Amino acid sequence: MGVLICKGCVLDFTRFSLVLVAFLGAIIGSFLNVVIYRLPRGLSVTNPRWSFCPHCHHRIRWYDNVPILGWLLLRGRCRDCHSLIPAIYPLIECLSLLLFITVWDAMFGAQMVPGVKFLAADWPSAAAYLILFGGLLAGAAMDIESYIIDIRICLLIMAAGVVAQGLRWGLPVQAGAARVEELPAVLPPALSLLGVAMGGAWLVTILIAGWLNPRRGTAGNDRTPEVAEKQERPDLPQTPSPGESSPRSDGRFRPFPIIALSALTVAMLIWQLAASDSGVVGRIPPGGQRGFAACFVFMLVLVLASMVPRQADTQIVEEIEAERAGARAVAVHELVWFIPSILIGVGLLLFLRRTGHLDSDWRGVLQALFGDHRWASFLAGGFQALAAGLLAAGIGWCVRILGTLTFGKEAFGTGDIYIMAAIAAVAGLPLLILAFFLGALLALVGVLATLFHKTSRAIPFGPWLAIGSLVALWLQPVLVEFFEPAATMLWAVLSGRSGGWSFGG
């Protein structure tokens, strides 16, 4: 481990990098505020390239835009028009800072991510994980506020996962420091091929359907004429910023929650820096204690946010009820478009099993296809991440279709499906499966906690899926070890052989 020496003090590189990540988290949180405000309103994230007051449209000065401190020094009001700046802005910056150091601690402090140990070798994974959880924070905030998930965030995360996994596989092989069989596999070749083949078949089916019936439109297009007009004419007055129109807001400056959360975040950072090898509870590892504390904070914030009435509550419930009569018909229609993918997947699975290629390893596949070309490892790594995302999307569609057929109304949003695909592309299919069930369990706990303060019958699942991913990041080694025998047995049944690929990759 490298060290930094400055005026007689020695600071190991892991702790120094944690400080840098803390600053990066606060800065990224400031950018996420731009994303959270602009995307649901159909505005460009890059135009204008500076932050502006949503009331007077004056450009915010750089010294007023310092994360967290800027809001506190301005006493929560715009310097030009003195309008109230909602506390959601410093809140997102605090949460982003806490999220970044928590993810970094899980990867390089407690080493909870399989195959990730050293920053010098695993920096592509580190970058992808930070992009993943930063995107999940932004998506959760938008979902809580307006029940909208912008799929462009999910697609960006998926792209980061594909690139990161390609670099994670390709760079060590290219440098001669590792062989393919020594690298942590996200998916075996057979499952990777199945995922991409089924995903490609579904995409071709949808394109053909769109060509045959162009009036059907694009699924998931939530833009309204009003939003489209504002995007084309940025001079029009914009809608209020998040949290501004909350019935509980009386325009008073309340810094205490932000100060308390900031102090808690600093305490978590100090805990990681100065006492990373000591804990409070004897039998629980120090890393697990820090992870539990951070996840509890996010859970508490999410529960409190669920108690705040939103303008979109009534609208989303009315939309779901209005579509209830035709919900099952829509689900059957969606299932029909998956028939080609299902047939191709089943046929390919049977073919690979009959020919004995279902449990092939990546070394043999790459050797047969590309010989000794080291660049093929880049392709294999990215291929696995893409396949994991597509398989996760297929799982999400199954949940959506079966849930809708069972309950007679939309049971799972398409935005949540994109979130599942993004998580799997970066963190792998096992973590996504764990995150899904943990998210459902935590959502149930959240519903019970807000039972007497419930503001809407609709529950946005995106935020719970995000916090489930964070919990799964810390519990993944324990849960994988617990479920690995059952998963290995299932794979043995599918492949017709004993052994093979396991749940832990």
C-alpha positions as CSV (number, residue, x, y, z in Angstrom):
1,M,0.0,0.0,0.0
2,G,1.4,3.4,-1.0
3,V,1.9,6.2,1.5
4,L,2.0,10.0,1.4
5,I,4.5,11.7,3.7
6,C,4.0,15.4,4.6
7,K,5.8,17.2,7.4
8,G,6.5,14.1,9.3
9,C,3.0,12.6,9.2
10,V,2.3,9.5,7.2
11,L,-1.1,9.0,5.6
12,D,-1.8,5.8,3.7
13,F,-3.2,6.2,0.2
14,T,-6.5,4.5,1.0
15,R,-7.3,7.1,3.6
16,F,-6.1,9.9,1.4
17,S,-8.2,8.7,-1.5
18,L,-11.2,8.6,0.9
19,V,-10.8,12.3,1.6
20,L,-10.7,13.0,-2.1
21,V,-13.8,10.9,-2.7
22,A,-15.6,12.9,0.0
23,F,-14.9,16.1,-1.8
24,L,-15.9,14.5,-5.1
25,G,-19.1,13.3,-3.5
26,A,-20.1,16.8,-2.4
27,I,-19.2,18.3,-5.9
28,I,-21.2,15.5,-7.7
29,G,-24.1,16.1,-5.3
30,S,-24.2,19.7,-6.5
31,F,-24.3,18.5,-10.1
32,L,-27.0,15.9,-9.3
33,N,-29.2,18.8,-8.1
34,V,-29.0,20.2,-11.6
35,V,-30.0,16.8,-13.0
36,I,-32.8,16.3,-10.5
37,Y,-34.2,19.8,-11.3
38,R,-33.8,20.0,-15.0
39,L,-34.5,16.5,-16.4
40,P,-38.1,16.1,-15.2
41,R,-38.9,19.6,-16.6
42,G,-37.5,18.8,-20.0
43,L,-34.6,21.1,-19.6
44,S,-31.0,20.6,-20.9
45,V,-28.4,19.6,-18.3
46,T,-25.7,21.4,-20.2
47,N,-27.6,24.5,-21.4
48,P,-27.1,26.8,-19.6
49,R,-23.8,25.5,-18.3
50,W,-24.2,27.4,-15.0
51,S,-26.6,27.1,-12.1
52,F,-29.4,29.7,-11.9
53,C,-32.1,30.7,-9.5
54,P,-35.5,29.1,-10.6
55,H,-37.3,32.3,-9.4
56,C,-35.3,35.2,-10.8
57,H,-33.1,33.2,-13.3
58,H,-30.0,35.0,-12.2
59,R,-26.8,33.1,-12.5
60,I,-25.6,31.7,-9.1
61,R,-22.1,33.0,-8.3
62,W,-19.4,30.3,-7.8
63,Y,-18.8,31.2,-4.2
64,D,-22.5,30.8,-3.5
65,N,-22.5,27.4,-5.2
66,V,-20.1,25.8,-2.7
67,P,-21.8,22.5,-1.7
68,I,-23.7,22.6,1.6
69,L,-21.8,25.7,2.9
70,G,-23.2,28.0,0.2
71,W,-26.7,27.3,1.3
72,L,-25.9,27.8,5.0
73,L,-24.1,31.0,4.5
74,L,-26.9,32.4,2.3
75,R,-29.3,31.3,5.0
76,G,-31.3,29.4,2.5
77,R,-32.2,32.4,0.3
78,C,-31.1,33.6,-3.2
79,R,-28.6,36.5,-3.0
80,D,-30.5,38.4,-5.8
81,C,-34.2,37.9,-5.2
82,H,-34.1,36.6,-1.6
83,S,-36.4,33.7,-2.5
84,L,-36.3,30.6,-0.4
85,I,-33.8,27.9,-1.6
86,P,-35.3,24.6,-0.7
87,A,-33.4,22.4,1.7
88,I,-33.5,19.6,-0.8
89,Y,-30.3,21.0,-2.4
90,P,-27.9,20.8,0.5
91,L,-29.7,17.5,1.5
92,I,-28.7,15.9,-1.8
93,E,-25.2,17.2,-1.5
94,C,-24.9,15.7,2.0
95,L,-26.3,12.4,0.9
96,S,-24.1,12.3,-2.1
97,L,-21.0,12.8,0.1
98,L,-22.1,10.1,2.5
99,L,-23.0,7.8,-0.3
100,F,-19.6,8.2,-2.0
101,I,-17.6,7.5,1.1
102,T,-19.8,4.6,2.0
103,V,-19.4,2.9,-1.4
104,W,-15.7,3.6,-1.3
105,D,-15.4,2.1,2.2
106,A,-17.3,-1.0,1.0
107,M,-15.0,-1.5,-1.9
108,F,-11.5,-0.7,-0.5
109,G,-12.0,-0.4,3.3
110,A,-14.2,-3.4,4.3
111,Q,-13.6,-5.0,0.8
112,M,-17.2,-6.2,0.5
113,V,-17.1,-6.3,-3.4
114,P,-15.8,-9.7,-4.7
115,G,-12.6,-9.4,-6.7
116,V,-12.1,-5.7,-5.8
117,K,-9.1,-5.0,-3.5
118,F,-6.7,-2.4,-4.8
119,L,-7.5,0.9,-6.4
120,A,-4.5,0.7,-8.9
121,A,-6.0,-2.4,-10.5
122,D,-9.7,-1.9,-9.8
123,W,-10.2,1.8,-10.6
124,P,-12.6,1.0,-13.5
125,S,-14.9,-0.8,-11.1
126,A,-14.6,2.0,-8.6
127,A,-15.6,4.6,-11.2
128,A,-18.5,2.5,-12.4
129,Y,-19.8,2.0,-8.8
130,L,-19.7,5.7,-8.0
131,I,-21.5,6.5,-11.2
132,L,-24.1,3.8,-10.4
133,F,-24.9,5.0,-6.9
134,G,-24.7,8.7,-7.9
135,G,-27.3,7.9,-10.7
136,L,-29.4,5.9,-8.2
137,L,-29.5,8.9,-5.9
138,A,-30.6,11.2,-8.6
139,G,-33.2,8.7,-9.9
140,A,-34.5,8.1,-6.4
141,A,-34.9,11.9,-5.8
142,M,-36.8,12.3,-9.0
143,D,-39.0,9.3,-8.3
144,I,-39.9,10.5,-4.9
145,E,-40.7,14.0,-6.1
146,S,-42.6,13.3,-9.3
147,Y,-42.8,9.5,-9.9
148,I,-40.5,10.0,-12.9
149,I,-37.3,8.1,-13.7
150,D,-35.3,9.4,-16.6
151,I,-34.1,6.4,-18.5
152,R,-31.1,8.4,-19.9
153,I,-29.5,8.1,-16.4
154,C,-30.0,4.3,-16.5
155,L,-28.5,4.1,-20.0
156,L,-25.5,6.1,-18.9
157,I,-25.0,3.8,-15.9
158,M,-25.3,0.7,-18.2
159,A,-22.7,2.2,-20.6
160,A,-20.4,2.8,-17.6
161,G,-20.8,-0.8,-16.5
162,V,-20.0,-2.2,-20.0
163,V,-16.9,0.0,-20.3
164,A,-15.7,-0.7,-16.8
165,Q,-16.1,-4.4,-17.0
166,G,-14.3,-4.4,-20.4
167,L,-11.4,-2.5,-18.9
168,R,-11.4,-4.7,-15.8
169,W,-10.9,-7.7,-18.0
170,G,-8.9,-6.3,-20.8
171,L,-6.2,-4.2,-19.0
172,P,-4.7,-7.0,-16.8
173,V,-4.6,-9.4,-19.8
174,Q,-3.2,-6.7,-22.1
175,A,-0.4,-6.0,-19.5
176,G,0.3,-9.7,-19.0
177,A,-0.5,-9.5,-15.3
178,A,-3.4,-11.9,-15.4
179,R,-5.0,-14.7,-17.4
180,V,-8.6,-14.8,-18.4
181,E,-9.4,-17.7,-16.0
182,E,-8.1,-15.7,-13.1
183,L,-10.5,-12.8,-13.7
184,P,-13.8,-12.5,-11.8
185,A,-16.6,-13.5,-14.2
186,V,-19.9,-11.6,-14.1
187,L,-21.6,-14.3,-16.1
188,P,-20.5,-17.6,-17.8
189,P,-20.3,-17.5,-21.6
190,A,-23.6,-19.5,-22.1
191,L,-25.6,-17.1,-19.9
192,S,-24.0,-14.1,-21.6
193,L,-24.9,-15.4,-25.0
194,L,-28.5,-16.2,-23.8
195,G,-28.9,-12.6,-22.4
196,V,-27.7,-10.8,-25.5
197,A,-29.6,-13.1,-27.9
198,M,-32.9,-12.7,-26.0
199,G,-32.4,-9.0,-25.6
200,G,-31.5,-8.6,-29.3
201,A,-34.6,-10.6,-30.3
202,W,-36.8,-8.4,-28.2
203,L,-35.3,-5.3,-29.6
204,V,-35.8,-6.5,-33.2
205,T,-39.4,-7.4,-32.4
206,I,-40.1,-3.9,-31.0
207,L,-38.5,-2.3,-34.0
208,I,-40.7,-4.4,-36.3
209,A,-43.7,-3.5,-34.3
210,G,-42.9,0.2,-34.5
211,W,-42.4,0.0,-38.2
212,L,-45.7,-1.8,-38.7
213,N,-47.6,0.5,-36.4
214,P,-45.8,3.9,-36.2
215,R,-48.7,5.5,-34.4
216,R,-48.2,3.4,-31.4
217,G,-45.4,5.7,-30.3
218,T,-42.4,5.1,-28.0
219,A,-42.9,3.3,-24.7
220,G,-42.0,5.3,-21.7
221,N,-42.3,8.7,-23.3
222,D,-43.5,10.9,-20.5
223,R,-43.0,14.3,-22.2
224,T,-46.1,16.4,-22.3
225,P,-46.7,19.3,-24.7
226,E,-46.0,21.8,-21.9
227,V,-42.7,20.2,-21.1
228,A,-41.7,20.1,-24.8
229,E,-42.6,23.7,-25.2
230,K,-40.5,24.7,-22.3
231,Q,-37.6,22.7,-23.6
232,E,-37.7,24.5,-26.9
233,R,-38.2,27.9,-25.2
234,P,-36.0,28.2,-22.1
235,D,-37.2,31.8,-21.6
236,L,-40.6,30.6,-20.3
237,P,-41.1,30.6,-16.6
238,Q,-40.1,27.4,-15.0
239,T,-42.0,25.3,-12.6
240,P,-41.1,25.6,-8.9
241,S,-38.1,23.8,-7.6
242,P,-38.4,20.4,-5.7
243,G,-39.9,20.8,-2.3
244,E,-40.8,24.4,-2.8
245,S,-44.5,24.0,-2.9
246,S,-44.7,21.5,-0.1
247,P,-47.7,22.2,2.2
248,R,-45.4,22.0,5.2
249,S,-43.1,24.7,4.0
250,D,-43.7,28.1,5.6
251,G,-40.7,29.9,4.0
252,R,-38.6,29.8,7.2
253,F,-34.9,29.0,7.2
254,R,-34.3,25.7,9.0
255,P,-30.6,24.8,9.0
256,F,-30.7,22.3,11.8
257,P,-31.5,19.1,9.8
258,I,-28.8,20.0,7.3
259,I,-26.2,20.8,10.0
260,A,-27.1,17.5,11.8
261,L,-26.7,15.5,8.6
262,S,-23.5,17.2,7.7
263,A,-22.1,16.5,11.2
264,L,-23.1,12.9,10.9
265,T,-21.4,12.6,7.5
266,V,-18.2,14.2,8.9
267,A,-18.4,11.7,11.8
268,M,-18.7,8.8,9.4
269,L,-15.7,10.1,7.5
270,I,-13.7,10.4,10.7
271,W,-14.7,6.9,11.7
272,Q,-13.4,5.5,8.5
273,L,-10.2,7.6,8.6
274,A,-9.1,7.3,12.2
275,A,-10.8,4.2,13.5
276,S,-11.3,2.0,10.4
277,D,-10.1,-1.1,12.3
278,S,-12.1,-0.7,15.4
279,G,-15.8,-1.0,16.0
280,V,-18.5,-0.5,18.6
281,V,-20.1,-4.0,18.7
282,G,-17.7,-6.8,19.3
283,R,-19.0,-9.6,17.1
284,I,-19.8,-7.4,14.1
285,P,-16.8,-6.4,11.9
286,P,-16.0,-2.7,12.0
287,G,-16.7,-2.4,8.2
288,G,-20.2,-4.0,8.8
289,Q,-20.9,-1.5,11.6
290,R,-20.1,1.4,9.4
291,G,-22.2,0.0,6.6
292,F,-25.1,-0.6,8.9
293,A,-24.9,3.0,10.2
294,A,-24.8,4.5,6.7
295,C,-27.7,2.4,5.4
296,F,-29.7,3.3,8.5
297,V,-29.2,7.0,7.8
298,F,-30.4,6.5,4.2
299,M,-33.3,4.4,5.3
300,L,-34.3,7.1,7.8
301,V,-34.1,9.9,5.2
302,L,-36.2,7.8,2.8
303,V,-38.9,7.1,5.3
304,L,-39.1,10.8,6.3
305,A,-39.2,11.8,2.6
306,S,-42.1,9.4,2.1
307,M,-44.1,11.2,4.7
308,V,-44.0,14.5,2.8
309,P,-47.0,15.2,0.5
310,R,-46.2,15.7,-3.1
311,Q,-48.2,17.3,-5.9
312,A,-47.8,14.1,-8.0
313,D,-49.4,11.8,-5.4
314,T,-53.0,12.4,-6.5
315,Q,-52.1,12.4,-10.2
316,I,-50.2,9.1,-10.2
317,V,-53.0,7.3,-8.3
318,E,-55.6,8.7,-10.7
319,E,-53.5,7.5,-13.7
320,I,-53.1,4.0,-12.2
321,E,-56.9,3.8,-11.5
322,A,-57.7,5.1,-15.0
323,E,-55.6,2.4,-16.6
324,R,-56.8,-0.4,-14.3
325,A,-59.6,-1.5,-16.8
326,G,-57.1,-2.2,-19.5
327,A,-54.0,-3.2,-17.4
328,R,-54.3,-6.9,-17.9
329,A,-54.8,-6.5,-21.7
330,V,-51.6,-4.4,-21.8
331,A,-49.7,-7.0,-19.9
332,V,-50.9,-9.7,-22.3
333,H,-49.9,-7.5,-25.2
334,E,-46.4,-7.1,-23.7
335,L,-46.1,-10.8,-23.1
336,V,-46.9,-11.5,-26.8
337,W,-44.0,-9.3,-27.8
338,F,-41.7,-11.4,-25.6
339,I,-42.7,-14.7,-27.2
340,P,-39.9,-14.5,-29.9
341,S,-37.3,-13.8,-27.2
342,I,-38.6,-16.7,-25.0
343,L,-38.5,-19.1,-28.0
344,I,-35.0,-18.1,-28.9
345,G,-33.8,-18.3,-25.3
346,V,-35.3,-21.8,-24.8
347,G,-34.0,-23.1,-28.1
348,L,-30.5,-21.7,-27.5
349,L,-30.5,-23.1,-24.0
350,L,-31.4,-26.6,-25.3
351,F,-28.8,-26.4,-28.1
352,L,-26.0,-25.4,-25.8
353,R,-26.9,-28.1,-23.3
354,R,-27.1,-30.8,-26.0
355,T,-23.8,-29.8,-27.5
356,G,-22.1,-29.6,-24.1
357,H,-21.3,-25.9,-24.2
358,L,-23.6,-24.7,-21.5
359,D,-20.8,-24.8,-18.9
360,S,-17.9,-23.7,-21.1
361,D,-15.4,-21.3,-19.6
362,W,-14.3,-18.0,-21.0
363,R,-10.7,-19.1,-21.7
364,G,-11.9,-21.9,-24.0
365,V,-14.4,-19.6,-25.8
366,L,-12.0,-16.8,-26.4
367,Q,-9.3,-19.2,-27.5
368,A,-11.7,-20.8,-30.0
369,L,-13.0,-17.5,-31.4
370,F,-10.1,-15.1,-31.3
371,G,-7.0,-17.2,-30.7
372,D,-4.3,-15.5,-28.6
373,H,-5.5,-11.9,-29.3
374,R,-5.4,-10.2,-25.9
375,W,-7.8,-7.5,-27.0
376,A,-10.6,-10.1,-27.0
377,S,-10.7,-9.9,-23.2
378,F,-12.0,-6.3,-23.5
379,L,-14.9,-7.6,-25.6
380,A,-15.6,-10.5,-23.3
381,G,-15.8,-8.2,-20.2
382,G,-18.1,-5.7,-21.8
383,F,-20.2,-8.5,-23.3
384,Q,-20.8,-9.9,-19.8
385,A,-21.9,-6.6,-18.4
386,L,-24.3,-6.0,-21.3
387,A,-25.8,-9.5,-20.9
388,A,-26.2,-9.0,-17.2
389,G,-28.2,-5.8,-17.8
390,L,-30.4,-7.5,-20.4
391,L,-31.1,-10.5,-18.2
392,A,-32.0,-8.1,-15.3
393,A,-34.3,-6.2,-17.6
394,G,-36.0,-9.5,-18.5
395,I,-36.5,-10.3,-14.8
396,G,-38.0,-6.9,-14.4
397,W,-40.4,-7.4,-17.3
398,C,-41.5,-10.8,-15.8
399,V,-42.2,-9.1,-12.5
400,R,-44.2,-6.3,-14.3
401,I,-46.3,-8.7,-16.5
402,L,-47.0,-11.3,-13.7
403,G,-47.7,-8.6,-11.2
404,T,-50.1,-6.8,-13.5
405,L,-51.9,-10.0,-14.4
406,T,-52.2,-10.9,-10.7
407,F,-53.4,-7.5,-9.3
408,G,-55.2,-6.1,-12.3
409,K,-53.2,-2.9,-12.3
410,E,-49.7,-1.7,-13.1
411,A,-47.5,-3.4,-10.5
412,F,-44.0,-2.4,-11.7
413,G,-43.0,0.6,-13.7
414,T,-40.8,0.5,-16.8
415,G,-38.4,3.0,-15.1
416,D,-37.7,0.4,-12.4
417,I,-36.9,-2.1,-15.1
418,Y,-34.2,0.2,-16.5
419,I,-32.9,0.7,-12.9
420,M,-32.5,-3.1,-12.5
421,A,-30.6,-3.3,-15.8
422,A,-28.3,-0.5,-14.8
423,I,-27.5,-2.1,-11.4
424,A,-26.8,-5.5,-13.0
425,A,-24.6,-4.0,-15.7
426,V,-22.3,-2.5,-13.0
427,A,-22.6,-4.8,-10.0
428,G,-23.6,-8.1,-11.6
429,L,-26.7,-10.2,-11.6
430,P,-26.3,-11.7,-8.1
431,L,-26.2,-8.3,-6.5
432,L,-29.2,-7.2,-8.5
433,I,-31.3,-10.2,-7.4
434,L,-30.3,-9.5,-3.7
435,A,-31.1,-5.8,-4.1
436,F,-34.5,-6.5,-5.6
437,F,-35.6,-8.7,-2.6
438,L,-34.0,-6.5,-0.1
439,G,-35.6,-3.4,-1.7
440,A,-39.0,-5.1,-1.5
441,L,-38.5,-6.0,2.2
442,L,-37.3,-2.5,3.1
443,A,-40.3,-1.0,1.2
444,L,-42.6,-3.1,3.3
445,V,-40.8,-1.8,6.4
446,G,-41.1,1.8,5.1
447,V,-44.8,1.4,4.5
448,L,-45.4,0.1,8.0
449,A,-43.3,3.0,9.4
450,T,-45.4,5.6,7.5
451,L,-48.7,3.8,8.0
452,F,-50.2,6.7,10.0
453,H,-48.6,9.4,7.9
454,K,-49.3,7.9,4.4
455,T,-49.8,10.6,1.8
456,S,-50.4,8.4,-1.3
457,R,-51.5,4.8,-2.2
458,A,-48.7,4.7,-4.8
459,I,-45.3,3.6,-3.7
460,P,-42.3,4.5,-5.9
461,F,-40.1,1.4,-5.9
462,G,-37.1,3.1,-7.4
463,P,-35.8,4.6,-4.1
464,W,-36.3,1.3,-2.3
465,L,-34.4,-0.5,-5.1
466,A,-31.6,2.0,-4.7
467,I,-31.3,1.5,-1.0
468,G,-31.6,-2.2,-1.4
469,S,-28.6,-2.1,-3.7
470,L,-26.6,-0.2,-1.0
471,V,-27.5,-2.8,1.6
472,A,-26.8,-5.6,-0.8
473,L,-23.4,-4.1,-1.4
474,W,-22.5,-4.6,2.2
475,L,-24.3,-8.0,2.7
476,Q,-23.3,-9.5,-0.6
477,P,-20.5,-11.8,0.7
478,V,-22.7,-13.2,3.4
479,L,-25.8,-13.7,1.3
480,V,-23.8,-15.1,-1.7
481,E,-22.2,-17.7,0.6
482,F,-25.7,-18.6,2.0
483,F,-27.4,-19.0,-1.4
484,E,-24.5,-20.3,-3.4
485,P,-25.2,-24.0,-2.8
486,A,-28.8,-23.7,-4.1
487,A,-27.7,-21.6,-7.1
488,T,-25.0,-24.1,-7.9
489,M,-27.5,-26.9,-7.7
490,L,-29.9,-25.0,-10.0
491,W,-27.1,-24.5,-12.6
492,A,-26.2,-28.2,-12.4
493,V,-29.8,-29.0,-13.2
494,L,-29.9,-26.6,-16.2
495,S,-26.5,-27.8,-17.6
496,G,-27.1,-31.5,-16.8
497,R,-23.8,-31.7,-15.0
498,S,-22.4,-31.2,-11.5
499,G,-20.3,-28.2,-10.7
500,G,-20.0,-25.4,-13.1
501,W,-20.7,-21.7,-12.5
502,S,-21.8,-20.7,-9.0
503,F,-23.9,-17.8,-7.7
504,G,-20.8,-15.9,-6.7
505,G,-19.4,-16.0,-10.2
